[in-house]
């Protein structure tokens, strides 16, 4: 049978649960690398990091609260299955991110390495979630919705919102740290844009 026209084989619930757990653990670790290096990122994670750096707010709680309005959009536009998976992923990342310090302590990390490796891990985690019909809320929901409806690349849409978030971070981080953060965000969005395309993954 031609694999290009083979019917999709949906993931089972067990596969979905395992994938969402693995994806959120990876993303939480990637965020730990960014926070240890003082690096910014885009999206709602970037907004939560900005609040963390500027005011000392807990990253996980800020991230969870910022995503609540987008959960409503997900329910209205993307359906309950996608929305519940996404809400679960947001909750897991929020909890994992605020409690990883009890499992691992990083004394030092070079900022460029933190930016590149952290975002490689984030991008891989995002792909796992996307391929199991979930996301991390926020701008991801909007990007996935527009890709589904209009065919626009989710990675490129995400990059536009990331530029805005990074621009706002100039009030908190130095220009050097911002430049390193931009490198990391480009890496992240290239991973998503090159690998998350309509028709490339059928399951």
C-alpha angles and dihedrals in degrees: 000000000000106000090209090066100031115126118257118260107216120224117253121239090254091053090048093050093049092046094049090049093048093044095050093046090052092048092049090053091048089052090050089057091050094048093047090052093044089241126156127220135185136257124038090321087060092050090049090048090050090054090046094051096041102040107011094245116162107265097217097050092045091049092050095049094045090056098053096089090050091054088066090052090049092053092048097044110021105034135247098282093056092041096051092048090049093048089051091050092049090051093048094049090047092052096040093047094054094045105039089094087074091059104036136018122197112198096189141357130179108248098230091049090047091051096048100039094038092054094043087057091045092050093049090049091050091052091053091052095044092051089054092050097256137105141183095260126233115073090354089069091052092046094049092046092052091046090052095046103033104019093242115153111258091212094056093045090050090051091059093055090044091057089056094049093046091050090056090051091068086088090062111028132047122258089250093054089045091053091051089047091053090055089054094048091051089052091050095049094044089055091052096041095049096044107031105068131142110264095012094098117032105182 
